[in-house]
Amino acid sequence: MNLDLGDKKMNRRDFIYRVGMAGMSLPCLNATGASAQTSKAKSVIYIFLQGGLSQYDSFNVEVDKPVLGKSTIIKSNVDGVRVSNYYPKLARQMDQVLVLNAMKTNQGAHPAGIYKMLTGYNPRSTVTHPELGAWVNKCLTRERDSLPNFVSIGNGRAGSAGFFPGQWAALPVKDPDKGIDFVKRNESLGENAFKKRLNILDSLNKDFEKDFGSKDTRSYVDTYAGSLKFMNSNDIDAFELKNENPHIVNLYGKSEFSRSCLMAGRLVERGVRFVKVNLGGWDYHDGIYDKMPANANRLDSGLSSLLTHLGQKGLLDSTLVVVSTEFGRKPDVNPNRGRDHHPDGFTCLIAGAGVKAGQIYGSTTKDGKHADEDVLDVTDFNASIAWRLGIDPGYEENSASGRPFELANKGKAHKELFS
């Protein structure tokens, strides 16, 4: 590996060959040319609701009345599509949203459910699987990209690369108003001194690579070089919310989630491929109608603002907005006035990028106990997202032990979700 970090020029032939960068056809893109014909999504904003969104208090209201608990039904701006009273702003934008009401997973506990939704795999003690965002990062990153292609905003699971090299993990942004830590050179170190240090590091790396280089050491060097490139990018101001047009800023509220959505919109505008936004706190085993409304308001306001933002910037046609959760809540309100875990028939949302918006896909039984029609397993959900980006859901990579794993774990893309 020959890196000259002083003038930022890199000879990365081995790396480019391995992941198919530099504008060439990547091995994880559909060989049928689907990247050009069916890839209406250039980016994904993936909103993850950790804890388990109650589908019967949000977007699956066509069930028996007792299942709704204290929720009431309101009309949306689409005939025949109704939502819970906790989402009045989104009710006025359901013509932009496709509701998936028959989601299904085989995991009913939080750690395993989160892992399954984000990776497509059941947890194993012998291997850690990459999150979907890491697959997207690895498959779609090009040499010309100046920003990381996987960013995770807010608290929660940060965005693991699993058995991939660490360079494909998410860049974490804990607080959208603070941006990124340590992104600027320390003022006590002059630019010339900094370049001199990088040249020394480059020389050491060359000597080490000659005698001891491995896949892991090359990955570390590439990660470091990518960080330096990122530090000097003109696009890095995408993380500075103060630089956004006041008209767009005024669309959003002051909550951390709203500010995270604003940053997500800025990042996809600069070409970032996968932005995960975390909104936790949905695990209401008791007092659901005392605690949930505040979180529902955060989601209602932030997501509504994001859809408006993307629409005004002309980005909604090329950005797939996803709202997911690890599982749903049971149709019965328990004695503690809460709802317990329910993996069989929960709700996710998708919008933008040519989805068949203004409709409901899938249904549960009227008693709310089971997914009934047009059931969508989480592996199919992930496969559909990858396919819309032009990535082959069956693309394989080997773990460190040499075992092959598919991106979507045998999941199939449901192309009927899209126009």
Backbone torsions as a table, in degrees:
resi	resn	phi	psi	omega
1	MET	NA	125.1	-178.3
2	ASN	-115.4	106.5	-179.0
3	LEU	-119.1	128.7	172.8
4	ASP	-114.0	85.9	-173.9
5	LEU	-73.9	-13.4	-179.9
6	GLY	-64.3	-43.8	179.6
7	ASP	-107.5	12.4	173.1
8	LYS	67.1	15.2	176.1
9	LYS	-94.4	136.7	-174.5
10	MET	-131.0	139.3	170.1
11	ASN	-101.5	103.9	-171.4
12	ARG	-123.7	42.6	-175.0
13	ARG	-58.5	-43.6	-179.0
14	ASP	-63.9	-43.7	-178.9
15	PHE	-65.8	-43.8	180.0
16	ILE	-61.9	-42.6	179.8
17	TYR	-62.6	-39.9	-173.5
18	ARG	-69.0	-41.7	-176.3
19	VAL	-108.2	3.6	174.2
20	GLY	67.5	43.9	-178.8
21	MET	-86.9	-160.5	178.1
22	ALA	62.5	34.4	172.7
23	GLY	80.8	-1.3	-179.6
24	MET	-80.1	166.3	178.2
25	SER	-67.5	123.5	-177.3
26	LEU	-82.1	148.4	-177.8
27	PRO	-65.0	-22.4	-178.7
28	CYS	-89.6	-0.8	173.8
29	LEU	-81.4	152.0	-179.5
30	ASN	-61.2	128.1	-178.8
31	ALA	-69.3	-14.6	-177.6
32	THR	-82.3	1.9	-178.3
33	GLY	87.6	14.5	-177.6
34	ALA	-64.3	-23.0	-179.7
35	SER	-62.0	-30.7	179.8
36	ALA	-90.4	-33.1	-170.5
37	GLN	-94.9	-36.0	-174.3
38	THR	-113.9	-5.2	-177.2
39	SER	-84.4	84.5	175.6
40	LYS	-84.9	-14.0	178.8
41	ALA	-96.9	124.0	171.6
42	LYS	-93.1	-27.6	-176.8
43	SER	-143.5	161.7	175.6
44	VAL	-126.9	132.2	165.6
45	ILE	-108.1	114.0	-170.8
46	TYR	-110.8	103.8	-179.2
47	ILE	-91.8	118.4	-176.8
48	PHE	-110.1	121.7	-177.8
49	LEU	-99.2	87.6	-175.6
50	GLN	-71.7	131.0	178.5
51	GLY	123.0	-25.9	177.1
52	GLY	104.9	91.6	177.5
53	LEU	-60.6	133.7	174.4
54	SER	-77.3	108.0	-177.4
55	GLN	-65.5	-29.1	-177.2
56	TYR	-84.9	-4.2	173.4
57	ASP	-115.1	21.5	-179.0
58	SER	-143.0	-81.2	-168.7
59	PHE	-125.6	0.9	173.0
60	ASN	-115.7	85.7	-174.6
61	VAL	-109.5	-0.2	-179.7
62	GLU	-89.4	61.4	-179.7
63	VAL	-133.1	176.2	178.0
64	ASP	-59.1	143.4	-173.8
65	LYS	-55.2	-40.3	179.4
66	PRO	-60.2	-26.6	-179.2
67	VAL	-65.6	-27.8	-175.2
68	LEU	-74.5	-10.8	-179.0
69	GLY	59.4	-128.0	179.6
70	LYS	-91.9	0.8	177.8
71	SER	-73.3	149.0	172.7
72	THR	-119.0	165.8	-175.1
73	ILE	-103.3	136.1	172.9
74	ILE	-123.5	154.8	178.1
75	LYS	-77.3	154.5	174.1
76	SER	-107.4	-173.7	177.8
77	ASN	-84.5	11.3	176.2
78	VAL	-122.0	127.0	177.9
79	ASP	-59.0	130.4	176.8
80	GLY	86.8	-6.2	177.6
81	VAL	-111.5	115.9	-179.1
82	ARG	-121.5	156.7	-177.9
83	VAL	-136.9	175.0	176.9
84	SER	-73.4	154.8	179.8
85	ASN	-63.8	-12.9	-179.3
86	TYR	-78.9	-3.3	-175.6
87	TYR	-129.2	60.3	-177.0
88	PRO	-68.3	-34.5	-179.5
89	LYS	-71.1	-44.5	178.0
90	LEU	-67.1	-27.0	176.6
91	ALA	-58.0	-30.4	179.8
92	ARG	-84.7	1.0	-178.7
93	GLN	-129.9	17.4	-177.6
94	MET	-68.6	-12.0	173.4
95	ASP	-70.1	-9.0	178.3
96	GLN	-106.4	0.0	-169.6
97	VAL	-122.0	140.5	169.8
98	LEU	-108.2	122.9	-178.2
99	VAL	-94.5	128.1	178.9
100	LEU	-108.6	101.2	-169.5
101	ASN	-100.2	4.0	-179.1
102	ALA	-126.9	44.0	176.2
103	MET	-70.5	149.3	-177.8
104	LYS	-145.8	140.0	175.6
105	THR	-137.2	160.6	177.7
106	ASN	-100.0	12.7	-178.1
107	GLN	-119.0	129.0	-177.3
108	GLY	-118.9	8.5	175.7
109	ALA	-114.2	150.6	-171.2
110	HIS	-57.8	-56.7	-176.6
111	PRO	-57.8	-45.1	-179.1
112	ALA	-70.2	-37.5	179.5
113	GLY	-66.3	-41.6	177.1
114	ILE	-63.1	-47.1	-179.6
115	TYR	-59.1	-45.4	-177.8
116	LYS	-64.8	-44.0	-179.0
117	MET	-64.1	-41.7	-173.3
118	LEU	-83.5	-24.1	-178.5
119	THR	-112.5	-24.3	-175.1
120	GLY	86.9	0.8	-176.3
121	TYR	-122.6	151.4	169.7
122	ASN	-71.9	146.4	178.4
123	PRO	-61.7	142.2	175.4
124	ARG	-132.6	150.5	-179.9
125	SER	-78.5	-16.8	-172.9
126	THR	-98.4	-9.8	-176.4
127	VAL	-155.0	146.3	172.0
128	THR	-111.0	122.5	-175.1
129	HIS	-86.5	148.7	176.0
130	PRO	-69.1	145.5	170.4
131	GLU	-69.8	159.8	179.0
132	LEU	-54.9	-39.7	179.6
133	GLY	-61.4	-33.4	177.6
134	ALA	-69.6	-39.4	174.7
135	TRP	-60.1	-45.7	179.9
136	VAL	-62.3	-43.8	179.1
137	ASN	-57.6	-48.8	-177.0
138	LYS	-68.0	-38.1	-175.4
139	CYS	-77.4	-33.4	-169.7
140	LEU	-110.3	-2.8	179.0
141	THR	-70.5	137.1	177.5
142	ARG	-118.8	158.7	-180.0
143	GLU	-57.9	-33.2	-176.2
144	ARG	-76.5	-14.0	-176.1
145	ASP	-66.6	131.4	-177.1
146	SER	-100.8	-12.9	178.8
147	LEU	-116.9	153.3	174.1
148	PRO	-60.4	145.2	-177.8
149	ASN	-97.5	12.1	173.0
150	PHE	-142.8	113.0	-178.6
151	VAL	-127.3	135.6	177.4
152	SER	-118.0	125.2	-175.5
153	ILE	-113.8	130.5	177.8
154	GLY	96.6	175.7	-179.9
155	ASN	-79.3	156.2	-177.3
156	GLY	128.5	-173.6	178.2
157	ARG	-59.6	121.3	-164.8
158	ALA	-75.8	-23.9	-178.4
159	GLY	123.4	71.7	-172.9
160	SER	-74.1	142.7	173.0
161	ALA	-87.2	-4.4	179.1
162	GLY	58.3	-130.4	-179.6
163	PHE	-82.7	0.9	171.9
164	PHE	-72.6	158.4	170.1
165	PRO	-57.1	150.7	-173.7
166	GLY	-59.8	-19.7	-178.4
167	GLN	-63.9	-16.8	-178.2
168	TRP	-96.5	1.5	175.5
169	ALA	-72.1	165.6	-179.9
170	ALA	-73.8	145.1	166.7
171	LEU	-77.9	117.5	-177.4
172	PRO	-84.8	136.0	173.0
173	VAL	-125.1	102.3	-174.9
174	LYS	-72.2	-40.5	-176.8
175	ASP	-128.0	114.1	-176.4
176	PRO	-62.8	-25.4	-179.9
177	ASP	-79.6	-17.8	178.9
178	LYS	-98.0	-14.3	178.5
179	GLY	70.5	-138.6	-173.2
180	ILE	-112.1	133.6	178.2
181	ASP	-76.4	150.2	169.5
182	PHE	58.7	31.8	-177.8
183	VAL	-88.6	-12.7	-179.7
184	LYS	-111.7	149.1	175.9
185	ARG	-63.8	137.0	179.5
186	ASN	-58.5	134.4	-176.2
187	GLU	-61.6	-23.2	-179.3
188	SER	-75.5	-10.7	-178.9
189	LEU	-111.7	115.4	-179.6
190	GLY	-68.3	161.0	-177.0
191	GLU	-63.7	-42.0	-179.9
192	ASN	-64.7	-41.0	178.4
193	ALA	-65.0	-36.7	178.7
194	PHE	-64.4	-45.4	178.4
195	LYS	-62.4	-38.3	179.1
196	LYS	-62.2	-41.4	178.7
197	ARG	-65.4	-39.5	178.8
198	LEU	-65.8	-36.4	177.2
199	ASN	-65.4	-38.7	176.8
200	ILE	-64.1	-43.8	178.0
201	LEU	-61.2	-41.0	178.6
202	ASP	-61.1	-43.0	179.2
203	SER	-63.1	-42.7	178.3
204	LEU	-64.1	-40.8	179.4
205	ASN	-62.7	-39.9	179.4
206	LYS	-62.4	-45.7	-179.7
207	ASP	-64.2	-42.4	-179.4
208	PHE	-66.3	-42.5	-179.5
209	GLU	-60.7	-37.5	-177.5
210	LYS	-60.9	-40.7	-173.1
211	ASP	-103.9	-30.0	-171.1
212	PHE	-131.4	7.4	-174.6
213	GLY	-58.7	143.3	178.1
214	SER	-146.0	176.1	177.9
215	LYS	-58.6	-41.7	-178.0
216	ASP	-68.2	-41.4	-179.4
217	THR	-68.7	-38.3	177.5
218	ARG	-64.5	-38.0	177.5
219	SER	-62.3	-40.5	178.9
220	TYR	-64.0	-44.6	179.4
221	VAL	-62.7	-42.5	179.0
222	ASP	-64.2	-39.3	178.5
223	THR	-62.2	-43.5	179.6
224	TYR	-64.4	-43.4	179.3
225	ALA	-64.2	-39.5	177.6
226	GLY	-63.5	-36.8	177.9
227	SER	-64.4	-40.8	178.3
228	LEU	-65.2	-40.8	177.4
229	LYS	-61.8	-41.9	178.6
230	PHE	-61.8	-43.8	-179.1
231	MET	-59.9	-30.6	-176.2
232	ASN	-100.6	9.2	-177.4
233	SER	-77.5	142.1	173.8
234	ASN	-71.9	-18.1	-178.0
235	ASP	-85.2	-1.9	-175.4
236	ILE	-65.8	-18.0	179.0
237	ASP	-71.0	-4.5	173.5
238	ALA	-60.1	-23.7	179.6
239	PHE	-85.9	-1.5	-179.7
240	GLU	-102.3	100.1	-175.5
241	LEU	-64.3	-26.2	-178.7
242	LYS	-65.3	-16.5	-178.7
243	ASN	-89.7	-0.5	179.8
244	GLU	-77.2	152.6	175.6
245	ASN	-56.7	128.2	-178.5
246	PRO	-55.3	-31.2	179.2
247	HIS	-62.3	-39.6	177.8
248	ILE	-72.7	-42.9	179.7
249	VAL	-57.4	-39.4	-176.8
250	ASN	-69.6	-11.9	175.3
251	LEU	-69.9	-25.0	-170.5
252	TYR	-101.6	156.0	171.7
253	GLY	-83.3	-170.1	-176.0
254	LYS	-98.1	-4.1	-177.2
255	SER	-66.3	156.8	179.8
256	GLU	-60.7	-38.0	179.8
257	PHE	-65.0	-44.0	177.0
258	SER	-60.1	-42.6	178.5
259	ARG	-66.2	-33.6	176.4
260	SER	-65.8	-40.0	177.1
261	CYS	-64.9	-38.5	176.2
262	LEU	-60.4	-45.5	178.1
263	MET	-63.1	-40.4	179.1
264	ALA	-59.2	-42.2	177.6
265	GLY	-63.0	-39.8	178.0
266	ARG	-65.0	-38.3	-177.0
267	LEU	-69.5	-42.9	179.1
268	VAL	-69.6	-27.9	174.6
269	GLU	-62.8	-30.6	178.1
270	ARG	-91.2	6.6	171.9
271	GLY	98.6	3.0	178.3
272	VAL	-63.8	133.6	-170.1
273	ARG	-81.9	-34.7	-174.9
274	PHE	-143.4	114.3	178.5
275	VAL	-118.8	119.7	177.3
276	LYS	-100.8	130.8	177.9
277	VAL	-116.5	124.0	-176.0
278	ASN	-98.5	133.1	171.8
279	LEU	-136.4	100.7	-177.1
280	GLY	-91.8	-174.3	174.3
281	GLY	94.8	24.4	-175.0
282	TRP	-102.1	13.0	-175.0
283	ASP	-93.4	80.4	-173.0
284	TYR	-101.9	85.4	175.4
285	HIS	-82.1	-13.8	178.5
286	ASP	-146.5	149.9	175.2
287	GLY	54.8	40.1	-173.9
288	ILE	-59.9	-37.6	-176.1
289	TYR	-82.8	-6.0	170.8
290	ASP	-89.8	-36.2	-171.3
291	LYS	-99.5	-35.3	-172.2
292	MET	-67.2	-37.7	-174.3
293	PRO	-52.9	-37.0	-179.4
294	ALA	-65.4	-41.8	179.2
295	ASN	-70.5	-37.8	177.3
296	ALA	-61.1	-37.5	178.2
297	ASN	-65.9	-38.1	176.9
298	ARG	-61.3	-47.2	-180.0
299	LEU	-65.3	-45.2	-178.6
300	ASP	-59.1	-46.6	-177.9
301	SER	-71.5	-47.6	-175.5
302	GLY	-66.5	-45.9	-179.0
303	LEU	-68.5	-40.3	176.8
304	SER	-59.4	-44.2	178.6
305	SER	-64.7	-40.4	-179.8
306	LEU	-62.4	-44.1	179.6
307	LEU	-62.9	-39.3	177.3
308	THR	-66.3	-44.7	178.0
309	HIS	-55.2	-53.4	-178.1
310	LEU	-63.4	-37.7	178.2
311	GLY	-64.3	-43.5	-179.0
312	GLN	-68.7	-29.0	179.3
313	LYS	-88.3	-1.0	-178.4
314	GLY	71.5	26.9	-175.7
315	LEU	-105.5	-9.5	-173.9
316	LEU	-68.8	-31.7	179.4
317	ASP	-67.4	-24.3	-177.1
318	SER	-111.2	2.4	-179.7
319	THR	-118.9	123.0	175.3
320	LEU	-90.1	115.5	178.2
321	VAL	-96.5	123.9	-176.0
322	VAL	-119.7	135.4	170.8
323	VAL	-121.5	117.1	-178.2
324	SER	-132.7	169.2	179.8
325	THR	-154.5	162.0	-172.0
326	GLU	-74.2	-28.0	175.1
327	PHE	-171.6	179.8	-178.9
328	GLY	-103.7	-158.5	179.9
329	ARG	-121.9	153.0	-176.2
330	LYS	-65.4	153.3	-180.0
331	PRO	-71.1	-18.9	179.4
332	ASP	-95.8	134.9	171.7
333	VAL	-80.8	125.8	-173.6
334	ASN	-78.6	173.8	-178.9
335	PRO	-59.7	-20.0	177.6
336	ASN	-89.8	12.4	-180.0
337	ARG	62.1	34.5	174.8
338	GLY	-127.8	-176.1	177.3
339	ARG	-126.4	137.5	-178.7
340	ASP	-92.7	178.9	-173.8
341	HIS	-66.9	144.7	-178.5
342	HIS	-150.2	102.1	-176.8
343	PRO	-87.8	-7.3	-173.0
344	ASP	-106.1	84.1	178.1
345	GLY	106.4	69.3	177.5
346	PHE	-120.2	-178.0	-168.4
347	THR	-120.6	135.5	168.3
348	CYS	-129.6	165.2	-179.7
349	LEU	-127.4	148.7	168.3
350	ILE	-137.6	150.6	-179.5
351	ALA	-150.6	159.2	177.1
352	GLY	76.9	177.6	173.2
353	ALA	54.0	35.8	173.8
354	GLY	79.1	19.4	176.0
355	VAL	-68.1	155.2	177.9
356	LYS	-78.8	78.5	-172.8
357	ALA	-72.3	163.8	179.4
358	GLY	74.4	21.6	-178.3
359	GLN	-136.0	168.9	173.4
360	ILE	-119.1	127.7	179.3
361	TYR	-111.1	119.0	178.3
362	GLY	88.6	156.8	-179.9
363	SER	-150.8	161.2	173.0
364	THR	-104.5	169.1	170.8
365	THR	-61.8	156.3	-175.9
366	LYS	-62.5	-26.2	177.0
367	ASP	-82.4	-1.3	175.2
368	GLY	76.1	8.2	-172.5
369	LYS	-86.2	-23.1	-173.6
370	HIS	-143.7	146.1	166.8
371	ALA	-64.6	136.8	-170.4
372	ASP	-118.9	-67.4	-176.8
373	GLU	-110.2	144.4	178.7
374	ASP	51.9	54.6	-179.7
375	VAL	-68.7	137.9	-177.7
376	LEU	-125.0	106.7	176.5
377	ASP	-70.9	154.3	-178.0
378	VAL	-62.4	-29.1	177.1
379	THR	-67.3	-37.2	176.1
380	ASP	-69.2	-35.3	177.0
381	PHE	-59.1	-50.2	179.4
382	ASN	-65.8	-37.9	178.3
383	ALA	-62.4	-38.6	-178.8
384	SER	-67.5	-38.2	177.3
385	ILE	-64.3	-48.1	-179.9
386	ALA	-60.4	-45.4	-178.6
387	TRP	-59.9	-39.5	-178.7
388	ARG	-68.1	-22.8	174.2
389	LEU	-84.9	-3.0	-178.4
390	GLY	87.5	13.0	-179.4
391	ILE	-97.8	136.4	177.7
392	ASP	-69.3	116.5	-179.7
393	PRO	-62.5	-21.0	179.5
394	GLY	-90.9	6.2	179.8
395	TYR	-59.8	135.1	-175.8
396	GLU	-111.0	146.3	169.2
397	GLU	-135.3	150.3	179.0
398	ASN	-93.7	141.1	173.4
399	SER	-75.0	178.4	-179.2
400	ALA	-60.4	-28.0	179.4
401	SER	-85.6	-0.5	178.4
402	GLY	91.0	7.0	-179.9
403	ARG	-83.0	133.9	-179.9
404	PRO	-81.5	138.5	176.1
405	PHE	-133.4	135.2	177.2
406	GLU	-83.6	150.6	176.4
407	LEU	-53.8	-50.4	-173.1
408	ALA	-102.9	11.3	175.8
409	ASN	51.5	50.1	179.3
410	LYS	70.2	8.7	174.6
411	GLY	-68.4	151.9	-178.7
412	LYS	-113.7	135.7	178.1
413	ALA	-68.7	131.3	175.4
414	HIS	-94.8	88.6	-175.1
415	LYS	-67.7	-18.7	-179.3
416	GLU	-70.1	-9.1	176.4
417	LEU	-73.9	-13.6	-173.0
418	PHE	-122.0	152.0	177.6
419	SER	-75.7	NA	NA
